[in-house]
Amino acid sequence: MTEQTGQTERKWRSATGADLKRMCPQQRARHLAYAEPSKEAKGWMAASKQRVRARLAQERTASEKNPQHVSDSKLHQDVLIGQLKADEARNRIRHMRLQYQNLRAQEINLMISCQSSAQSAVRLELLLLAQERKMNSTDNLDQLQRQRVEEILEDEKGLTLIRG
């Protein structure tokens, strides 16, 4: 029992360098997260805080000297915020439109599936399109294919297609 209490006491004390090397990386990170930082690290932290404070003081004095610069940056920031809000509104509208279209398609599909006969279901499906189909207005035929189609359409006697 004394060994166990000695081990538990050791876990709560600061680990030596050899103990840290023996630990797996997760244990080492967990231990070092709660360990007191070294004097060198404390010095670096103090120096960085001092640099941040100096920078903030420098910006304050610069803004007092040049109020035009502050208003320009404020204007730019307002424009960016406006663009972000407009983007969010467009995204909300797009999302609502998609949600409406999905609900409408579900309703139509339910109505079609509840029809008493297949014939009435097909009629209803043709009358109420679940999703609007976009017509492709681009011409997929090249010039030679277009001439061939026109030739077939102009042939009133059907001589082009009938091969005998």
DRENDREN-857683 format. One record per residue (C-alpha): x, y, z; residue in one letter. Coordinates in steps of 0.05 Angstrom, whole numbers. Each point is the difference from the previous one (the first is absolute). Last residue first. Example, Ala and Ser with C-alpha at 12.3 -4.5 7.8 and 13.67 -1.06 7.14 Angstrom:
2
R      c1      c2      c3  rest
R     273     -21     143     S
R     -27     -69      13     A
//
This chain:
164
R      c1      c2      c3  rest
R    -705     -13   -2014     G
R      24      53      47     R
R     -55      43      26     I
R      28      57      43     L
R      18      51     -54     T
R     -57     -19     -46     L
R     -53      18      52     G
R     -45      35     -52     K
R      -2      66      37     E
R      76       6       9     D
R       8      69      33     E
R       6     -29      70     L
R      52     -51     -21     I
R      42      53     -35     E
R      -6      46      60     E
R      26     -56      45     V
R      58     -14     -47     R
R      19      73      -4     Q
R      -1       6      77     R
R      45     -62       5     Q
R      50      32     -47     L
R       0      66      36     Q
R       8     -29      70     D
R     -59     -20      42     L
R      -6      14      75     N
R     -35      66      -8     D
R      -8      35      67     T
R     -70      14      26     S
R       1     -53      54     N
R     -69       3      30     M
R       0       3      75     K
R     -45     -49      35     R
R     -39      26      59     E
R      -2     -52      54     Q
R     -59     -42      20     A
R     -36      17     -65     L
R     -74       2      12     L
R     -40     -15     -63     L
R      45     -56     -24     L
R       2     -32      69     E
R     -75       7       6     L
R     -11     -36     -65     R
R      50     -55      19     V
R     -35      -9      67     A
R     -68      -2     -34     S
R      25     -56     -46     Q
R      32     -38      57     A
R     -65      -4      37     S
R     -27      22      68     S
R      48      59       9     Q
R      37       4      67     C
R      70      -5     -32     S
R     -13      62     -42     I
R     -24      41      60     M
R      61     -21      40     L
R      47      18     -58     N
R     -34      68      -5     I
R       8      12      75     E
R      73     -21      -1     Q
R      15      45     -60     A
R     -33      59      35     R
R      41     -13      63     L
R      64      -3     -40     N
R     -17      63     -39     Q
R     -16      38      65     Y
R      65     -22      33     Q
R      39      21     -62     L
R     -33      68       1     R
R      12       8      75     M
R      74     -17      -9     H
R       8      49     -57     R
R     -34      54      41     I
R      45     -14      60     R
R      62       1     -45     N
R     -20      65     -32     R
R     -10      30      70     A
R      67     -25      23     E
R      34      29     -61     D
R     -34      67      12     A
R      23       0      72     K
R      72     -16     -21     L
R       0      55     -52     Q
R     -26      50      51     G
R      53     -21      50     I
R      54      10     -53     L
R     -27      69     -17     V
R      -1      19      73     D
R      72     -23       9     Q
R      22      42     -60     H
R     -36      60      30     L
R      33     -12      68     K
R      68      -6     -34     S
R     -12      65     -36     D
R     -25      34      64     S
R      62     -22      38     V
R      46      25     -55     H
R     -35      68       0     Q
R       9       6      76     P
R      76       6      -9     N
R      35      25      64     K
R     -48     -33      49     E
R       0     -64     -42     S
R      76      -1       1     A
R       1       9      75     T
R     -48     -57      10     R
R      38     -44     -49     E
R      65      12      37     Q
R     -33     -17      67     A
R     -27     -65     -29     L
R      69     -17     -28     R
R      33      14      67     A
R     -51     -43      37     R
R      12     -57     -49     V
R      75       6       6     R
R      -5      -1      77     Q
R     -44     -62      -3     K
R      51     -33     -46     S
R      57      17      49     A
R     -39     -27      60     A
R     -15     -65     -37     M
R      73      -8     -21     W
R      23      12      72     G
R     -50     -51      26     K
R      26     -50     -51     A
R      72      11      25     E
R     -22      -6      72     K
R     -33     -67     -15     S
R     -75      -8      -5     P
R     -36     -31      60     E
R     -29     -68     -19     A
R     -73      -7     -19     Y
R       9      -8     -75     A
R      67     -35      11     L
R     -34     -60      32     H
R     -53      -7     -54     R
R      52       8     -54     A
R      45     -52      32     R
R     -58     -48       9     Q
R     -20       7     -73     Q
R      73      -7     -24     P
R      12     -64      39     C
R      38       9      64     M
R      71     -27       7     R
R      32      66     -23     K
R     -41      39      51     L
R      23     -45      57     D
R      73      10     -21     A
R      -9      75      -1     G
R     -30      -1      70     T
R     -74       2      14     A
R     -30      53      44     S
R     -38     -31      57     R
R     -71     -25      -8     W
R      20     -66     -32     K
R      54     -11      53     R
R     -51       1      55     E
R     -39     -54     -36     T
R      63     -42      -8     Q
R      18       8      74     G
R     -70     -19      19     T
R       5     -62     -42     Q
R      68     -20      28     E
R     -25      10      71     T
R     -56     -48     -14     M
//
